[in-house]
Amino acid sequence: MEPLIVLAATFALLWVLFIRPQQRRVRGHQQLIAALEPGDQVVLTAGIYGRIVDLGPEDMTVEVAPGIELRVARQAVLRRVEDATTLPAEPTAAGIDVDDQADLAEADPSDQGEHDTLDPTDQSEHGTLDPTDQSDDHTDAGGDAAAPQPDDRGPAAPGSPATS
């Protein structure tokens, strides 16, 4: 009797965690599809934005650019695009706090501190490579090694034919 109770509890848990939320999403999508009207701005599941021009029972025509219309299945609508003039309800909706925006506005772009980038024309601390140098010693005055030559790739990989 106890294994039957464990099985029933597991099924109930799976129903609550997985099946029920999926049913809600499907019902919400079906309501969206049923409520579509010509003129609605939509996003298709392929990520294409457009305006509904004509609706049929199974398909619709979406204008994606002036004079460019696509015939797509109604089920391909991912969501309706909200009016772009509507402001978000909260200032943190974009992921930036109002205090962070104030800090960014006060930051001085000319103040880089100790993290300055290297100046490629500054030769005081760095040696230069001579492009006419034909020697095998490919190091600059700073001691950094230059890029390896194409023939100097190191030992062959295990299992590959050895080259001589």
N, C-alpha and C positions, 0 to 999 in steps of 0.2 A: 504494500500500500504506500509506503514511504517513497519509493522510486516514482510512482505515479504523481505524487504531490510535487516532487522536484521537477518532473517533466512539465507539469502544468504551470508551475511558477516560472520556469525558464521560458515557456511559450508566451506567458503574459508579459514578461519583461521584454522579450524581443518585440512583441506587438507594440508596447508603449514606446520603446526606444527607436524602432526602425519603421515599422509598417504604418503606424498612425501619422507620423510627420510626413511621410511620403504621400499618403493619401491627401493630406491637407495641401501639399504643394501641387498635386495633380488637380485638385478641385479649384484652387486659385488660378492655375493656368487655363483651365477650361472656362472659368468665368471671364478671364481676360480676353480669350479668343472670341467668346460670345458677345462681348461688349465693344468690339472693335467697330469703328465707323470710318467712312471715307474722310480724309483730312487729318487723321491721327498720325502723329510722328511715332515711329516704332524703331526698335532695334531687333534685327533678326538674329537667330542663333549663330549665324556665320559672322556676326559683328558688323553687318551692313546696316547703316542708318538710312531711313527713307520715310516718305509720306505715302499713306495709303490713298490710291486713286480710285480703285474699283474693288468691290468685295463680291466673291462668289461663295457658294456653300462649302467648298473644299479648298479653294485657292483665292488669291487676291493679286492685284497689280500694285506694285510699290514703285514710286518714282524716287530714284536715288540721286539724280542730278537733273537739271533742266533738260527735258527731251529724252531722258534715259529711264525706261521703265522695265521692271523685272516682274515676271509672273512667278509667284512662290506659293507654297502651301501655307494655309492659315496657321498650322501647327508650328511653322518656322519662326513665329513671333516670340522673341524672348521676353520683351517688356515694352511698355509704352514709355516714350520719352516725355518727361515733364517739361513744362514751360521753362526756358532758360532764364527768364526775367525774375523768377521766384528766387528769393534769397534763402540760404539754408537757415534753419531754425536756430542753430547754435553756432557760434563763431569757431568752435573747435571741430566742426564737421569735416573740414579739409585736413585735419590732423595737425594744425599749428595752433597753439594756444595764443590767446590775445597778448599775454605777457611776452611770449617768444617773438611775436610780430613787432612789438615795441622795441625789444632788444635788437632785432635785425635792422630796424629803421635807424637806431642810434649808432650802429656799428660804422666805423670809419674805414672805407675800403683801402685807404692809403696806409693804414696802420697794419703792417704785416709782422712786426716784432722780430723775433729771432729766427723765424721760419722763412727767410727770404730764399728765393730760388737761385740757382747758380746762373751766372751770366756767361754765356758761351764765348763772349769776346774777352773775358777776363782771363789772362794767362799768368797771373801772378802766382797762383798756387798750383796750377795744373800744367803738365807738359803738353806738347803738341805732337801729333804723329806727322811724319814726313811722308807724303804720298809717293815720293820717288824712292824711298828706302827699299832696297832689295834684299836686305840681310834677313837671316832666319830669326834674329832676335826682334820679335814684334812687341816690344814693350815701350811705353812712353816714359817720359821723364819721371812721372809719378809712380812708376812701378806696376801699373795695372796692365794685365795681359790683353793683347788685342784679340779679336775674334779668330777662332781656329781656321786654318786653311781647309778647303773642301776635302783634301786627301787625308787630313789628320782627324779622323773620326773616332779614334780609339779602337779597342779590341772588338772583334766580331761578336755578335750576340750568340749565346749558347744555342746550338742546334743549327746555326746558319753555316753555309759553306765558307770555309776559311779562304781568305784572299792572300796572295803572296806579293 
